[in-house]
């Protein structure tokens, strides 16, 4: 058994090294003076300064943050309300509805991106045709309809909200139904009982789901590649386009910031979970 433990421990260490060594090297070389190559030529913050002075990168970062914030907000509304309805009400199609909710998480992102693009193209074509009709309102007739912020946000909401729903569902699986009943027995209306009793109970899962949705939206590239517009290019799309042209050390700086931000979000989520552990049913 000691040999087996050593063998599996060594294999696990190699896997962890394979996964995390590139991330560590990326962060380290974001402070490297060398323009190209892997030789270390000294410590510098020039790439971070050039990144901040790059208008294209900063504009793409702004787009990503706006898209992620809006997508997270709508994902929270859909995820929390959906989890509550699935917990509160039982109906024959409940199992099928649960399956449909899991589909965006299970389907390959490239297939989801293609399907969203086809859907948006059909809708945009129809809207543009209606726009040219005589019955279109004046304010609508002057709009330029195409892929952009709205299509990216809708695609990100479709991809992100199931993660929020699952997090809240896991929290609700251990709730005592007597909590809501006790609040209503004490005179609280159903809406007040929900917001004053159930929402605080679900808050750790809501925060964790929001952080997860924000990180997923900020990092999403496959779906975004299909549905973005020229005025709404997310940061991962811009970074991918530059990386195809050649090595750009400023991209190391952007990636390092993304990695650190993701680690911070994960630590915040885990801290909230530990402070509010999942209760067990009696």
VEXGU-229177 format. One record per residue (C-alpha): residue number from 1; residue in three letters; x negated, y negated, z negated. Coordinates in Angstrom, 3 decimals, m for minus. Layout:
BEGIN
<atom pos="NUM" code="ALA" xx="X" yy="Y" zz="Z"/>
...
This chain:
BEGIN
<atom pos="1" code="UNK" xx="0.000" yy="0.000" zz="0.000"/>
<atom pos="2" code="UNK" xx="m2.796" yy="m2.532" zz="m0.659"/>
<atom pos="3" code="UNK" xx="m4.063" yy="m1.900" zz="2.883"/>
<atom pos="4" code="UNK" xx="m0.556" yy="m2.278" zz="4.336"/>
<atom pos="5" code="UNK" xx="m0.011" yy="m5.502" zz="2.389"/>
<atom pos="6" code="UNK" xx="m3.365" yy="m6.821" zz="3.594"/>
<atom pos="7" code="UNK" xx="m2.519" yy="m5.867" zz="7.183"/>
<atom pos="8" code="UNK" xx="0.878" yy="m7.563" zz="7.192"/>
<atom pos="9" code="UNK" xx="m0.495" yy="m10.538" zz="5.270"/>
<atom pos="10" code="UNK" xx="m3.260" yy="m11.008" zz="7.810"/>
<atom pos="11" code="UNK" xx="m0.799" yy="m10.716" zz="10.701"/>
<atom pos="12" code="UNK" xx="1.498" yy="m13.296" zz="9.079"/>
<atom pos="13" code="UNK" xx="m1.474" yy="m15.630" zz="8.608"/>
<atom pos="14" code="UNK" xx="m2.391" yy="m15.278" zz="12.300"/>
<atom pos="15" code="UNK" xx="1.178" yy="m16.035" zz="13.368"/>
<atom pos="16" code="UNK" xx="1.301" yy="m19.128" zz="11.141"/>
<atom pos="17" code="UNK" xx="m2.073" yy="m20.247" zz="12.492"/>
<atom pos="18" code="UNK" xx="m0.864" yy="m19.766" zz="16.070"/>
<atom pos="19" code="UNK" xx="2.261" yy="m21.835" zz="15.366"/>
<atom pos="20" code="UNK" xx="0.814" yy="m24.686" zz="13.323"/>
<atom pos="21" code="UNK" xx="m2.785" yy="m25.081" zz="14.539"/>
<atom pos="22" code="UNK" xx="m1.708" yy="m26.966" zz="17.726"/>
<atom pos="23" code="UNK" xx="0.424" yy="m29.332" zz="15.618"/>
<atom pos="24" code="UNK" xx="m2.466" yy="m30.062" zz="13.257"/>
<atom pos="25" code="UNK" xx="m4.853" yy="m30.615" zz="16.175"/>
<atom pos="26" code="UNK" xx="m2.382" yy="m32.953" zz="17.859"/>
<atom pos="27" code="UNK" xx="m2.166" yy="m35.131" zz="14.742"/>
<atom pos="28" code="UNK" xx="m5.941" yy="m35.109" zz="14.276"/>
<atom pos="29" code="UNK" xx="m6.660" yy="m36.055" zz="17.900"/>
<atom pos="30" code="UNK" xx="m4.158" yy="m38.906" zz="17.769"/>
<atom pos="31" code="UNK" xx="m6.944" yy="m40.680" zz="15.825"/>
<atom pos="32" code="UNK" xx="m9.695" yy="m39.722" zz="18.290"/>
<atom pos="33" code="UNK" xx="m11.518" yy="m42.462" zz="20.233"/>
<atom pos="34" code="UNK" xx="m11.919" yy="m40.252" zz="23.294"/>
<atom pos="35" code="UNK" xx="m9.656" yy="m41.160" zz="26.200"/>
<atom pos="36" code="UNK" xx="m9.544" yy="m37.592" zz="27.496"/>
<atom pos="37" code="UNK" xx="m10.954" yy="m34.237" zz="26.546"/>
<atom pos="38" code="UNK" xx="m11.218" yy="m32.541" zz="23.193"/>
<atom pos="39" code="UNK" xx="m14.593" yy="m33.861" zz="22.022"/>
<atom pos="40" code="UNK" xx="m14.391" yy="m35.897" zz="18.829"/>
<atom pos="41" code="UNK" xx="m15.855" yy="m39.371" zz="19.320"/>
<atom pos="42" code="UNK" xx="m14.793" yy="m41.104" zz="16.125"/>
<atom pos="43" code="UNK" xx="m11.791" yy="m42.349" zz="14.205"/>
<atom pos="44" code="UNK" xx="m9.532" yy="m45.041" zz="15.690"/>
<atom pos="45" code="UNK" xx="m6.022" yy="m46.470" zz="15.462"/>
<atom pos="46" code="UNK" xx="m6.126" yy="m47.868" zz="19.011"/>
<atom pos="47" code="UNK" xx="m3.663" yy="m45.316" zz="20.380"/>
<atom pos="48" code="UNK" xx="m1.072" yy="m46.280" zz="17.798"/>
<atom pos="49" code="UNK" xx="m1.543" yy="m49.951" zz="18.673"/>
<atom pos="50" code="UNK" xx="m1.241" yy="m49.178" zz="22.397"/>
<atom pos="51" code="UNK" xx="1.856" yy="m47.126" zz="21.703"/>
<atom pos="52" code="UNK" xx="3.486" yy="m50.052" zz="19.889"/>
<atom pos="53" code="UNK" xx="2.533" yy="m52.380" zz="22.755"/>
<atom pos="54" code="UNK" xx="3.935" yy="m50.032" zz="25.411"/>
<atom pos="55" code="UNK" xx="7.317" yy="m51.492" zz="26.395"/>
<atom pos="56" code="UNK" xx="8.447" yy="m48.354" zz="28.216"/>
<atom pos="57" code="UNK" xx="7.746" yy="m46.095" zz="25.240"/>
<atom pos="58" code="UNK" xx="9.318" yy="m48.526" zz="22.769"/>
<atom pos="59" code="UNK" xx="12.410" yy="m48.887" zz="24.962"/>
<atom pos="60" code="UNK" xx="12.699" yy="m45.096" zz="25.204"/>
<atom pos="61" code="UNK" xx="12.273" yy="m44.811" zz="21.433"/>
<atom pos="62" code="UNK" xx="15.039" yy="m47.369" zz="20.947"/>
<atom pos="63" code="UNK" xx="17.278" yy="m45.372" zz="23.290"/>
<atom pos="64" code="UNK" xx="16.574" yy="m42.155" zz="21.400"/>
<atom pos="65" code="UNK" xx="17.299" yy="m43.714" zz="18.011"/>
<atom pos="66" code="UNK" xx="20.571" yy="m45.279" zz="19.222"/>
<atom pos="67" code="UNK" xx="21.678" yy="m42.017" zz="20.836"/>
<atom pos="68" code="UNK" xx="20.699" yy="m39.986" zz="17.771"/>
<atom pos="69" code="UNK" xx="22.515" yy="m42.314" zz="15.338"/>
<atom pos="70" code="UNK" xx="25.744" yy="m42.362" zz="17.356"/>
<atom pos="71" code="UNK" xx="25.597" yy="m38.625" zz="18.023"/>
<atom pos="72" code="UNK" xx="24.999" yy="m37.926" zz="14.335"/>
<atom pos="73" code="UNK" xx="27.939" yy="m40.114" zz="13.292"/>
<atom pos="74" code="UNK" xx="30.374" yy="m38.369" zz="15.633"/>
<atom pos="75" code="UNK" xx="28.898" yy="m34.957" zz="14.802"/>
<atom pos="76" code="UNK" xx="29.563" yy="m35.638" zz="11.117"/>
<atom pos="77" code="UNK" xx="33.187" yy="m36.543" zz="11.770"/>
<atom pos="78" code="UNK" xx="33.777" yy="m33.485" zz="13.956"/>
<atom pos="79" code="UNK" xx="31.721" yy="m31.102" zz="11.825"/>
<atom pos="80" code="UNK" xx="33.140" yy="m32.063" zz="8.440"/>
<atom pos="81" code="UNK" xx="36.756" yy="m32.254" zz="9.624"/>
<atom pos="82" code="UNK" xx="36.385" yy="m29.013" zz="11.575"/>
<atom pos="83" code="UNK" xx="34.833" yy="m27.141" zz="8.646"/>
<atom pos="84" code="UNK" xx="37.541" yy="m28.403" zz="6.303"/>
<atom pos="85" code="UNK" xx="40.366" yy="m27.439" zz="8.656"/>
<atom pos="86" code="UNK" xx="38.892" yy="m23.971" zz="9.191"/>
<atom pos="87" code="UNK" xx="38.576" yy="m23.548" zz="5.421"/>
<atom pos="88" code="UNK" xx="41.919" yy="m25.065" zz="4.468"/>
<atom pos="89" code="UNK" xx="44.196" yy="m23.515" zz="7.083"/>
<atom pos="90" code="UNK" xx="44.427" yy="m19.918" zz="8.255"/>
<atom pos="91" code="UNK" xx="45.940" yy="m19.084" zz="11.627"/>
<atom pos="92" code="UNK" xx="45.750" yy="m16.178" zz="14.124"/>
<atom pos="93" code="UNK" xx="43.238" yy="m17.845" zz="16.465"/>
<atom pos="94" code="UNK" xx="40.789" yy="m18.695" zz="13.654"/>
<atom pos="95" code="UNK" xx="38.241" yy="m16.050" zz="14.638"/>
<atom pos="96" code="UNK" xx="38.334" yy="m17.065" zz="18.299"/>
<atom pos="97" code="UNK" xx="37.910" yy="m20.721" zz="17.362"/>
<atom pos="98" code="UNK" xx="34.887" yy="m19.873" zz="15.227"/>
<atom pos="99" code="UNK" xx="33.379" yy="m18.045" zz="18.197"/>
<atom pos="100" code="UNK" xx="33.919" yy="m21.035" zz="20.495"/>
<atom pos="101" code="UNK" xx="32.205" yy="m23.314" zz="17.973"/>
<atom pos="102" code="UNK" xx="29.120" yy="m21.095" zz="17.928"/>
<atom pos="103" code="UNK" xx="28.805" yy="m21.053" zz="21.738"/>
<atom pos="104" code="UNK" xx="26.840" yy="m24.358" zz="22.048"/>
<atom pos="105" code="UNK" xx="24.291" yy="m22.922" zz="19.618"/>
<atom pos="106" code="UNK" xx="23.984" yy="m19.572" zz="21.405"/>
<atom pos="107" code="UNK" xx="24.057" yy="m20.644" zz="25.055"/>
<atom pos="108" code="UNK" xx="20.624" yy="m21.471" zz="26.543"/>
<atom pos="109" code="UNK" xx="20.129" yy="m25.216" zz="26.664"/>
<atom pos="110" code="UNK" xx="19.387" yy="m25.238" zz="30.381"/>
<atom pos="111" code="UNK" xx="22.780" yy="m23.635" zz="31.101"/>
<atom pos="112" code="UNK" xx="24.466" yy="m26.106" zz="28.806"/>
<atom pos="113" code="UNK" xx="22.694" yy="m28.982" zz="30.523"/>
<atom pos="114" code="UNK" xx="23.754" yy="m27.805" zz="33.983"/>
<atom pos="115" code="UNK" xx="27.366" yy="m27.280" zz="32.887"/>
<atom pos="116" code="UNK" xx="27.512" yy="m30.720" zz="31.254"/>
<atom pos="117" code="UNK" xx="26.054" yy="m32.299" zz="34.404"/>
<atom pos="118" code="UNK" xx="28.680" yy="m30.601" zz="36.604"/>
<atom pos="119" code="UNK" xx="31.463" yy="m31.744" zz="34.270"/>
<atom pos="120" code="UNK" xx="30.213" yy="m35.336" zz="34.148"/>
<atom pos="121" code="UNK" xx="29.779" yy="m35.474" zz="37.929"/>
<atom pos="122" code="UNK" xx="33.373" yy="m34.337" zz="38.442"/>
<atom pos="123" code="UNK" xx="34.692" yy="m36.883" zz="35.945"/>
<atom pos="124" code="UNK" xx="32.505" yy="m39.710" zz="37.325"/>
<atom pos="125" code="UNK" xx="33.597" yy="m38.950" zz="40.902"/>
<atom pos="126" code="UNK" xx="37.237" yy="m39.035" zz="39.852"/>
<atom pos="127" code="UNK" xx="36.809" yy="m42.278" zz="37.892"/>
<atom pos="128" code="UNK" xx="34.982" yy="m43.963" zz="40.759"/>
<atom pos="129" code="UNK" xx="37.778" yy="m42.928" zz="43.113"/>
<atom pos="130" code="UNK" xx="40.384" yy="m44.299" zz="40.734"/>
<atom pos="131" code="UNK" xx="38.288" yy="m47.432" zz="40.287"/>
<atom pos="132" code="UNK" xx="38.587" yy="m48.192" zz="43.977"/>
<atom pos="133" code="UNK" xx="42.335" yy="m47.720" zz="43.906"/>
<atom pos="134" code="UNK" xx="44.594" yy="m50.742" zz="43.734"/>
<atom pos="135" code="UNK" xx="46.014" yy="m49.686" zz="40.371"/>
<atom pos="136" code="UNK" xx="42.706" yy="m49.939" zz="38.473"/>
<atom pos="137" code="UNK" xx="42.601" yy="m52.792" zz="35.901"/>
<atom pos="138" code="UNK" xx="40.367" yy="m55.767" zz="36.729"/>
<atom pos="139" code="UNK" xx="37.995" yy="m55.108" zz="33.812"/>
<atom pos="140" code="UNK" xx="37.593" yy="m51.479" zz="34.901"/>
<atom pos="141" code="UNK" xx="37.127" yy="m52.261" zz="38.590"/>
<atom pos="142" code="UNK" xx="33.908" yy="m54.168" zz="37.845"/>
<atom pos="143" code="UNK" xx="32.284" yy="m51.374" zz="35.838"/>
<atom pos="144" code="UNK" xx="29.474" yy="m49.276" zz="37.293"/>
<atom pos="145" code="UNK" xx="30.244" yy="m45.696" zz="36.326"/>
<atom pos="146" code="UNK" xx="27.433" yy="m43.161" zz="36.233"/>
<atom pos="147" code="UNK" xx="25.221" yy="m41.170" zz="33.925"/>
<atom pos="148" code="UNK" xx="23.819" yy="m43.131" zz="31.022"/>
<atom pos="149" code="UNK" xx="24.291" yy="m43.623" zz="27.308"/>
<atom pos="150" code="UNK" xx="27.789" yy="m42.169" zz="27.228"/>
<atom pos="151" code="UNK" xx="26.920" yy="m38.938" zz="29.021"/>
<atom pos="152" code="UNK" xx="23.813" yy="m38.362" zz="26.888"/>
<atom pos="153" code="UNK" xx="25.720" yy="m39.070" zz="23.671"/>
<atom pos="154" code="UNK" xx="28.585" yy="m36.749" zz="24.627"/>
<atom pos="155" code="UNK" xx="26.134" yy="m33.977" zz="25.502"/>
<atom pos="156" code="UNK" xx="24.233" yy="m34.430" zz="22.216"/>
<atom pos="157" code="UNK" xx="27.455" yy="m34.416" zz="20.192"/>
<atom pos="158" code="UNK" xx="28.497" yy="m31.149" zz="21.844"/>
<atom pos="159" code="UNK" xx="25.134" yy="m29.629" zz="20.968"/>
<atom pos="160" code="UNK" xx="24.735" yy="m31.048" zz="17.431"/>
<atom pos="161" code="UNK" xx="28.118" yy="m30.924" zz="15.732"/>
<atom pos="162" code="UNK" xx="28.214" yy="m27.093" zz="15.315"/>
<atom pos="163" code="UNK" xx="25.130" yy="m27.354" zz="13.087"/>
<atom pos="164" code="UNK" xx="26.939" yy="m29.812" zz="10.819"/>
<atom pos="165" code="UNK" xx="30.035" yy="m27.623" zz="10.789"/>
<atom pos="166" code="UNK" xx="28.080" yy="m24.520" zz="9.792"/>
<atom pos="167" code="UNK" xx="26.277" yy="m26.356" zz="6.988"/>
<atom pos="168" code="UNK" xx="29.559" yy="m27.626" zz="5.547"/>
<atom pos="169" code="UNK" xx="31.221" yy="m24.221" zz="6.009"/>
<atom pos="170" code="UNK" xx="28.432" yy="m22.597" zz="3.997"/>
<atom pos="171" code="UNK" xx="29.021" yy="m25.112" zz="1.207"/>
<atom pos="172" code="UNK" xx="32.772" yy="m24.570" zz="1.257"/>
<atom pos="173" code="UNK" xx="32.367" yy="m20.796" zz="1.070"/>
<atom pos="174" code="UNK" xx="31.574" yy="m21.146" zz="m2.645"/>
<atom pos="175" code="UNK" xx="34.164" yy="m23.773" zz="m3.555"/>
<atom pos="176" code="UNK" xx="36.730" yy="m23.041" zz="m6.230"/>
<atom pos="177" code="UNK" xx="40.222" yy="m23.729" zz="m4.793"/>
<atom pos="178" code="UNK" xx="41.278" yy="m24.825" zz="m8.274"/>
<atom pos="179" code="UNK" xx="39.252" yy="m28.039" zz="m7.888"/>
<atom pos="180" code="UNK" xx="41.610" yy="m29.544" zz="m5.336"/>
<atom pos="181" code="UNK" xx="44.671" yy="m28.123" zz="m7.058"/>
<atom pos="182" code="UNK" xx="43.590" yy="m29.577" zz="m10.404"/>
<atom pos="183" code="UNK" xx="43.110" yy="m33.017" zz="m8.845"/>
<atom pos="184" code="UNK" xx="46.598" yy="m32.934" zz="m7.334"/>
<atom pos="185" code="UNK" xx="48.085" yy="m31.636" zz="m10.611"/>
<atom pos="186" code="UNK" xx="46.609" yy="m34.730" zz="m12.280"/>
<atom pos="187" code="UNK" xx="48.483" yy="m36.952" zz="m9.827"/>
<atom pos="188" code="UNK" xx="46.005" yy="m37.455" zz="m7.001"/>
<atom pos="189" code="UNK" xx="47.521" yy="m37.461" zz="m3.486"/>
<atom pos="190" code="UNK" xx="46.042" yy="m34.889" zz="m1.080"/>
<atom pos="191" code="UNK" xx="43.959" yy="m37.544" zz="0.708"/>
<atom pos="192" code="UNK" xx="42.577" yy="m38.913" zz="m2.570"/>
<atom pos="193" code="UNK" xx="41.838" yy="m35.391" zz="m3.799"/>
<atom pos="194" code="UNK" xx="39.890" yy="m34.725" zz="m0.618"/>
<atom pos="195" code="UNK" xx="37.753" yy="m37.890" zz="m0.724"/>
<atom pos="196" code="UNK" xx="37.217" yy="m38.037" zz="m4.500"/>
<atom pos="197" code="UNK" xx="36.774" yy="m34.330" zz="m5.235"/>
<atom pos="198" code="UNK" xx="35.936" yy="m32.354" zz="m2.103"/>
<atom pos="199" code="UNK" xx="33.751" yy="m34.870" zz="m0.266"/>
<atom pos="200" code="UNK" xx="31.359" yy="m35.311" zz="m3.257"/>
<atom pos="201" code="UNK" xx="31.225" yy="m31.518" zz="m3.523"/>
<atom pos="202" code="UNK" xx="30.365" yy="m31.216" zz="0.175"/>
<atom pos="203" code="UNK" xx="27.919" yy="m34.146" zz="0.159"/>
<atom pos="204" code="UNK" xx="24.676" yy="m32.072" zz="m0.006"/>
<atom pos="205" code="UNK" xx="25.798" yy="m30.097" zz="3.054"/>
<atom pos="206" code="UNK" xx="26.948" yy="m33.279" zz="4.798"/>
<atom pos="207" code="UNK" xx="23.570" yy="m34.953" zz="4.261"/>
<atom pos="208" code="UNK" xx="21.680" yy="m31.830" zz="5.327"/>
<atom pos="209" code="UNK" xx="23.842" yy="m31.474" zz="8.429"/>
<atom pos="210" code="UNK" xx="23.378" yy="m35.149" zz="9.280"/>
<atom pos="211" code="UNK" xx="19.604" yy="m34.901" zz="8.996"/>
<atom pos="212" code="UNK" xx="19.600" yy="m31.761" zz="11.128"/>
<atom pos="213" code="UNK" xx="21.848" yy="m33.349" zz="13.784"/>
<atom pos="214" code="UNK" xx="19.693" yy="m36.496" zz="13.872"/>
<atom pos="215" code="UNK" xx="16.476" yy="m34.496" zz="14.252"/>
<atom pos="216" code="UNK" xx="17.968" yy="m32.259" zz="16.965"/>
<atom pos="217" code="UNK" xx="19.312" yy="m35.217" zz="18.927"/>
<atom pos="218" code="UNK" xx="16.059" yy="m37.158" zz="18.622"/>
<atom pos="219" code="UNK" xx="14.063" yy="m34.155" zz="19.841"/>
<atom pos="220" code="UNK" xx="16.412" yy="m32.859" zz="22.559"/>
<atom pos="221" code="UNK" xx="14.908" yy="m32.849" zz="26.044"/>
<atom pos="222" code="UNK" xx="16.381" yy="m29.961" zz="28.070"/>
<atom pos="223" code="UNK" xx="19.985" yy="m31.169" zz="27.995"/>
<atom pos="224" code="UNK" xx="18.906" yy="m34.814" zz="28.216"/>
<atom pos="225" code="UNK" xx="16.997" yy="m34.112" zz="31.445"/>
<atom pos="226" code="UNK" xx="20.281" yy="m33.279" zz="33.184"/>
<atom pos="227" code="UNK" xx="22.558" yy="m36.034" zz="31.873"/>
<atom pos="228" code="UNK" xx="20.410" yy="m39.142" zz="31.289"/>
<atom pos="229" code="UNK" xx="20.605" yy="m42.262" zz="33.436"/>
<atom pos="230" code="UNK" xx="17.944" yy="m44.763" zz="34.560"/>
<atom pos="231" code="UNK" xx="18.943" yy="m47.225" zz="31.813"/>
<atom pos="232" code="UNK" xx="19.185" yy="m44.605" zz="29.065"/>
<atom pos="233" code="UNK" xx="16.002" yy="m42.542" zz="29.182"/>
<atom pos="234" code="UNK" xx="15.366" yy="m40.841" zz="25.812"/>
<atom pos="235" code="UNK" xx="11.837" yy="m40.760" zz="24.487"/>
<atom pos="236" code="UNK" xx="11.267" yy="m36.985" zz="25.036"/>
<atom pos="237" code="UNK" xx="12.149" yy="m37.405" zz="28.731"/>
<atom pos="238" code="UNK" xx="9.689" yy="m40.283" zz="29.148"/>
<atom pos="239" code="UNK" xx="6.981" yy="m38.363" zz="27.291"/>
<atom pos="240" code="UNK" xx="7.513" yy="m35.297" zz="29.483"/>
<atom pos="241" code="UNK" xx="7.242" yy="m37.402" zz="32.642"/>
<atom pos="242" code="UNK" xx="3.953" yy="m38.930" zz="31.477"/>
<atom pos="243" code="UNK" xx="2.527" yy="m35.611" zz="30.312"/>
<atom pos="244" code="UNK" xx="3.054" yy="m34.168" zz="33.803"/>
<atom pos="245" code="UNK" xx="0.820" yy="m36.913" zz="35.244"/>
<atom pos="246" code="UNK" xx="m2.055" yy="m36.192" zz="32.869"/>
<atom pos="247" code="UNK" xx="m3.249" yy="m36.457" zz="29.300"/>
<atom pos="248" code="UNK" xx="m2.269" yy="m39.694" zz="27.580"/>
<atom pos="249" code="UNK" xx="m3.643" yy="m40.133" zz="24.025"/>
<atom pos="250" code="UNK" xx="m0.810" yy="m42.520" zz="23.164"/>
<atom pos="251" code="UNK" xx="1.545" yy="m39.546" zz="23.505"/>
<atom pos="252" code="UNK" xx="m0.419" yy="m37.860" zz="20.715"/>
<atom pos="253" code="UNK" xx="0.384" yy="m40.846" zz="18.503"/>
<atom pos="254" code="UNK" xx="4.087" yy="m40.674" zz="19.361"/>
<atom pos="255" code="UNK" xx="4.139" yy="m36.918" zz="18.747"/>
<atom pos="256" code="UNK" xx="2.369" yy="m37.318" zz="15.417"/>
<atom pos="257" code="UNK" xx="4.997" yy="m39.833" zz="14.285"/>
<atom pos="258" code="UNK" xx="7.750" yy="m37.449" zz="15.387"/>
<atom pos="259" code="UNK" xx="6.160" yy="m34.594" zz="13.465"/>
<atom pos="260" code="UNK" xx="5.768" yy="m36.621" zz="10.286"/>
<atom pos="261" code="UNK" xx="9.342" yy="m37.918" zz="10.568"/>
<atom pos="262" code="UNK" xx="10.641" yy="m34.359" zz="11.027"/>
<atom pos="263" code="UNK" xx="8.697" yy="m33.156" zz="7.983"/>
<atom pos="264" code="UNK" xx="10.128" yy="m36.016" zz="5.918"/>
<atom pos="265" code="UNK" xx="13.679" yy="m35.174" zz="7.022"/>
<atom pos="266" code="UNK" xx="13.170" yy="m31.497" zz="6.151"/>
<atom pos="267" code="UNK" xx="11.758" yy="m32.382" zz="2.723"/>
<atom pos="268" code="UNK" xx="14.705" yy="m34.701" zz="2.037"/>
<atom pos="269" code="UNK" xx="17.139" yy="m31.975" zz="3.035"/>
<atom pos="270" code="UNK" xx="15.459" yy="m29.362" zz="0.843"/>
<atom pos="271" code="UNK" xx="15.308" yy="m31.779" zz="m2.098"/>
<atom pos="272" code="UNK" xx="19.044" yy="m32.417" zz="m1.838"/>
<atom pos="273" code="UNK" xx="19.762" yy="m28.685" zz="m1.657"/>
<atom pos="274" code="UNK" xx="17.690" yy="m27.959" zz="m4.761"/>
<atom pos="275" code="UNK" xx="19.310" yy="m30.733" zz="m6.756"/>
<atom pos="276" code="UNK" xx="22.772" yy="m29.471" zz="m5.789"/>
<atom pos="277" code="UNK" xx="22.509" yy="m25.670" zz="m5.675"/>
<atom pos="278" code="UNK" xx="25.221" yy="m23.584" zz="m4.102"/>
<atom pos="279" code="UNK" xx="27.653" yy="m22.504" zz="m6.816"/>
<atom pos="280" code="UNK" xx="28.792" yy="m18.919" zz="m7.087"/>
<atom pos="281" code="UNK" xx="32.367" yy="m17.769" zz="m7.318"/>
<atom pos="282" code="UNK" xx="33.483" yy="m16.163" zz="m10.535"/>
